[in-house]
Amino acid sequence: MIAITILKNLRAPPLMNLVFANRKLSFYDTSSTPKTKEDNAKLHREQEQRNAEDVLFDMFASEETGLISMGKFLAGLKTTGIRRNDPRVRELMDNLKKVHKLNNYETGSSAETQHLNRETFKAVVAPNIVLIAKAFRQQFVIPDFTSFVKDIEDIYNRCKTNTLGKLADYIPQLARYNPDSWGLSICTIDGQRFSIGDVDVPFTLQSCSKPLTYAIALEKLGPKVVHSYVGQEPSGRNFNELVLDQNKKPHNPMINAGAILTCSLMNALVKPDMTSAEIFDYTMSWFKRLSGGEYIGFNNAVFLSEREAADRNYALGFYMRENKCFPKRTNLKEVMDFYFQCCSMETNCEAMSVIAASLANGGICPTTEEKVFRPEVIRDVLSIMHSCGTYDYSGQFAFKVGLPAKSGVSGGMMLVIPNVMGIFAWSPPLDHLGNTVRGLQFCEELVSMFNFHRYDNLKHLSNKKDPRKHRYETKGLSIVNLLFSAASGDVTALRRHRLSGMDITLADYDGRTALHLAASEGHLECVKFLLEQCHVPHNPKDRWGNLPVDEAENFGHCHVVEFLRSWAEKADQSSEECKPEAVTSKTQADEVSSSSNSSSSPGSSPGSSPGSSPCASLTTGDLLGHNSRNLYEMLKLNSNFTFQEICSTSDLETSPTTSPIPTPVESGSRAGSGRSSPVPSDAGSTASAGSSIDDKTKPGL
Ligand code: GLN
C-alpha cells in the first residue's frame, strides 16, 4: 500500500501538465534561441529559479521516500517570517489545494501537509519562487528572524508583568477593557510577521488614526497647503488642550485640534463633493490598503459615546472656528462627526503592524506591495510622529527611543523603524500622560537591546544588537578584500588585514587562499609576507587540488616557484622534528618578534602554522575544513551568490521544522567523505566540513 502511494507520488500527476502547462512550456521549450540581452537575462533568471526550486526540494525532501513534506516546508518558511496566509504566497497555497484535489486527497492528510514529488513541488512553488528563495537565502531585512523573535518574546514577557497604569474612562467602552490585555505584532518591510499575545482582539484606533488622515491630506494636497492650516511644532501641552500656536493654528496634526483640522481639510479640500458617508468609505479604504486588506472595521458604540462625551473636542472646534482656522466651506458638525468616526474605526494589532510597516516602507504595503502613499508623504508623517506622537511625552520619547511613534487612548502604540519594520503594541492601561504603559516599556526596552534609535551608531561596535546585520556579512566582505589585496600584490593591505586580527588562512568558494592568488600573480613580496609573517600553510589545496606552487608554475613565476619549493622542503624537514602544538593567535608583538627570528628562515616555521611555534599544527586539512565552513556560511547568506553556487557548498540535511538553515555545527557534523587532503583524525569536530568541498551531490541553501 505504501509502495503504491510512493509510486503514485513519484509520478507527476497527469493533470499537472494541464494546470501548469504554460510554465512547462517556458521551462522545457528551448527551441527558440534568445536574441536580445533581455532574452538572455530572462533565461538566466529562469535558470536560477529552476535551481532554486530544486535546491528547496533537496533541502526538505526525505531521502527515503524521495518526497517533500509540505508541512515541514511551510514550517520552515514560517521561521523566516512568511506566513501561509501572506498574499505573496497565495498561488503556492492555491496550487497545493489544486494538487490535493487532483490526487483525490491522497497525498497527505491535508493540502498543507501532503507529500509531493520533485516535479509537482517545483510546479507548485514556481509562481512565488522569488519570494520563497529570498526567504530561505536569508535575504530579508531581518535575516535571522528566529533569533530576533526570541528577543522580542523576552521583552514582551517582561512587559507583561507590569501592572501599572489606568484605563481611560471618559467613555464606558474604554473603561470596560481588560487591563491584562497585551498584544504585540511586528511586520518588517519584507513582510516578515510575528505576533504574540492579544493580537486579534479588536480595539478602536483613537489617536492612532491621526497620522493616517494626515497622510491622506498630504498625499492629496501637498505639505504646503496642509501646513498653511496646521503647524509642525510640539505643543508641549495636553493632547486636547484649548490652545493654538502664535499663528493661531493648531500646533501639529497629532493632537486633537490638529487632527480635527486635518478632518476639515478632507471634507472641504480633498473631497469637497463627497457626502459624509462617502468620505468615511473613502478614508476607510485608505486605511485598509495600508493594512494590506487586514482588519479595519468600525465601532458604532464607541462613535456614539465619543460624540456624547465630546465637550472638549467641540470646544476646540468652536475655538478654531472663532480663530478662522478652517478652510472655507467647512461644515463643523460634519467635520466633528468625521473626526469621531476616524477615532472609532476598529482594528487589531495584526492589521496595525502592517500599517506601521507600510509607513516604515515609504508608503508601500509590504504584504500586498501596493504603493499607497508617496515616500515624501511618509517622510513628513514620520517627522511629525517623531516629535509629536506620544502626547506630552514626545520629547522624552524622541530622546529615549528616538523613533517615530503614535499612541492612542485605547492603549495602542504604533512604532515605526524606518526602512526596517513596523510594530504595534496594544495594552489598555495608560500612564498619566495617556500613553500605554506596557507599550512604552516595550519601546524603551526594544531600543536598549537593538540599535534602532535614530542616533545609534551602526558602524562602530556597540553593546546593542543589530538584527539587520548578517552574522557573516563582515566576514564575507573581508575575505573578498583579503584575496583582492593578495591578487593585486598589496602587502600593506595584507599587513592591515593581519593587524586587524583577520584569519589570513581564509579561502574563497573555490578553496583559493591569499597565498594561491599571490603566487599565481607572481607577487613574491606578498608570498613572503604570508609565509614568514602570517605563517599561513604553504600547501593548501584549492578545489581542483592545486597548491600555490602549482599556480606560480602555471603562470611562469619562477622566482615564486623557487621560493615556495625551498620553503616546502624546509617545512618537511622541520615537521619531522616537531610535535604539533595548539594553534594560537598572534599579536602585533608576536609578529615583530617572530619576524626577527624567522624572517627569511623558512625552516623555522613553514609547513602549516598560523601560530608562533614553527610546528603549530594547522594542516591543509584543517584549513580546508575550517575555511569551507566559513565559506559555506558566507555563501549561504550572501545575496550575490546564486543558488547553484550555494548548493555545491555544503551538504545540508537538517530538520527544517526548527530551522531551515543548518547551523555550522550541523553542516560540519557530516564528516569529510572522500577527502584527499590529510585531515588529522582528531580534527573531525572542527575540520569535518571538508566534505563540503568534495561532496556536491546534495544541494543546500
Ligand atoms: N477620541 C479621543 C479624543 O478625541 C482620541 C484622543 C486620543 O486617543 N488621545 O479625545
Boltz pocket constraint, residues with backbone or C-beta under 6 A from the ligand:
constraints:
  - pocket:
      binder: B
      contacts: [[A, 205], [A, 206], [A, 207], [A, 208], [A, 239], [A, 240], [A, 256], [A, 306], [A, 313], [A, 343], [A, 407], [A, 408], [A, 409], [A, 410], [A, 434]]
      max_distance: 6.0
